[in-house]
Amino acid sequence: MGYPGNKPRTSLWEYGYYIVVTVGLLLIGVVLLGLFSLVSIALNMKKKTILLLVIPIVVIASIVGYGFRSYTKQVDIGNKVVTVIIKPGDTFASIADTLLAEQVVSSRICLTLPARLLHIDKKLTPGRYDFTGRNSCKTVLEKFREADFVRVKITIPEGLPIWK
């Protein structure tokens, strides 16, 4: 757990994860290069054409892998409770900005893009949402989708007049 105001640290297992993802993407690139080499031999394509086909595929695979990692990356805010109150008519962009400013999530894009794709940004339930501990863009969106807001219970004693 870090000190208040500090960005969360990257843990040791995350570095291992980055290495595994990078090696995996390189292996995918090598396999694709081998497949395209076989296809080029069969079709008599030039190596330059093969590279023009392989490089965009590897770049897209890397972007997708990094995006998924950012979407599932957990940010630990410790015992601090961050409260977000959603009012009717609030935009998802303003809520995402608040969550990013309070360091509840690590990426605005990885929060807003899936919200648009899953239509969560249009179906927000107004209420008070509390965030504490470890959060990721995925868990935040699940909380919004399930309308897991804080419910306040009020007990009114029997026989009490309405003005009291």
N, C-alpha and C positions, 0 to 999 in steps of 0.2 A: 504494500500500500504506500503510495507516495504522499507527499505533503500537499496541503491545499494549494491550488494554483499551479502545481506542476503537472505537466502532461504525463500520462501513464507510461511506464517503462515497457519495453518489449521483453517478454520472458524468454528463457533459454529454449523452450520447446517451440516458440514461434520462429526462431532462427532456423531450427531444424526443419520446420514446415516450409519456410521460404526456400531452403536448399532443395528439399524434396520436390517442390513445385517447379523450381528452375530446372533441375535435372530432368524431371518428367517432361517439361515442355521442350527441352533440348532433344530428348529421345524421340518425342513425337516429330520434331523437325527432321531428325536424321531418318526416321522411318518414312516420312513423307518424301524426303529427298531421294531415298532409295526407290520408292514407288514411282516417283516422277522420272527417275533415271531409267527404270525399266520401261516405262511408257514411252519415254523419248527415244529409247533405242528402237522400240517397236515402230514408232512413228517418225523416226529420223529428225527429232526436234533438236534445236541448238541448246547449249547449256545456259545461255542468257535467257532464253524463254522459260527454261525450268526454274531458274532463280526468280523470274518475275511471277511465277506461279506459287513457289514455295514461301517466299518471304512474306507476302501478305497473309498467308494462312498461319504462319508462325506468329506474326504480329497480332493477328486477331485472337489466336489462342492465348497469347500472353495477356492481352487486355481482358479477355473473359476470365482468365484465372486470377488476375489481380483484382478485378471487380468482385468476384465471388469471395475472395479472401477479405476484402474490405467490408463486404456485406455481412460477413460472419464474425469479423474481428470484435472481440469484447473489450470494452473500455471499463476500467474499474474506477468508480467514483467513491468507493469506500462507504463510510457510514453517512456521508452527506446525502441529504434528501433533496432532489431537484423536483420542484412542483411545476407542472405545466397546466394551465387552465385554458381549456378550449371553449370558446364561446361560439354561439351560432354565427356563421358568416366568416369565421377566421379562415385564412388561407393556409394550405399545408406548407407553403413556402415560408411563411412567418414562423410557423411551429418548428420547421426544420432548422431555421436560423437560430431560434431559441435553444433547441437541443444541442446544436453545434457550439454555440457560445458558452453553454453550461458544461461542455465536454461530456455529454451523455453519449454521443455518437462520434465516430471518427471521420465520417465523410458525409457531406450534404448530398452529393450526387448518388451515393449508394443508399441513401434514405429516400430521396424523392423519385428516382427512376423506378424502383420496384413498386413504390406507392402508386405511381401513375399506371404501371402495367397491371397491377392487381386491383385498381380502382379504389384503393383505400383512401386516397386523398379526397375523393368525392363523398365518401360515406363515413366521415368522422362523427363520432358521437360526442356532443358537448359534455364537458365534465372536468373534474380535477384528476390529473394523472400524476402519480408520484413515481419517481425513478430513484433507485438506490442500488448500491453494489455493482455487479457486473452487468453491462448492457451492450447490445450490439444493434446494428440497424435492423437485423432480423427480429430480435426480441421486442424492439420498440414497435415495429410494424404489427407484430402479433398482438401486442397490447392494444394498439389502436383498432385492429380488426375485430378483436373480441370485446371491445368496449370495456376493458378492464380498468375502469376508473374508480376513484374512492367514493364509496357510498356512505352517506352520513345518516345515522339512525337517530330519530327524534322520538322521545317518549312523552306523550301528553297525558298527564294524570286525569283520571275520570272525574268528570264534574267541574273541571277547570273552565272558567269563562274564556272566550276566544281572545279577549284583549290581554289576558295574562299569559 
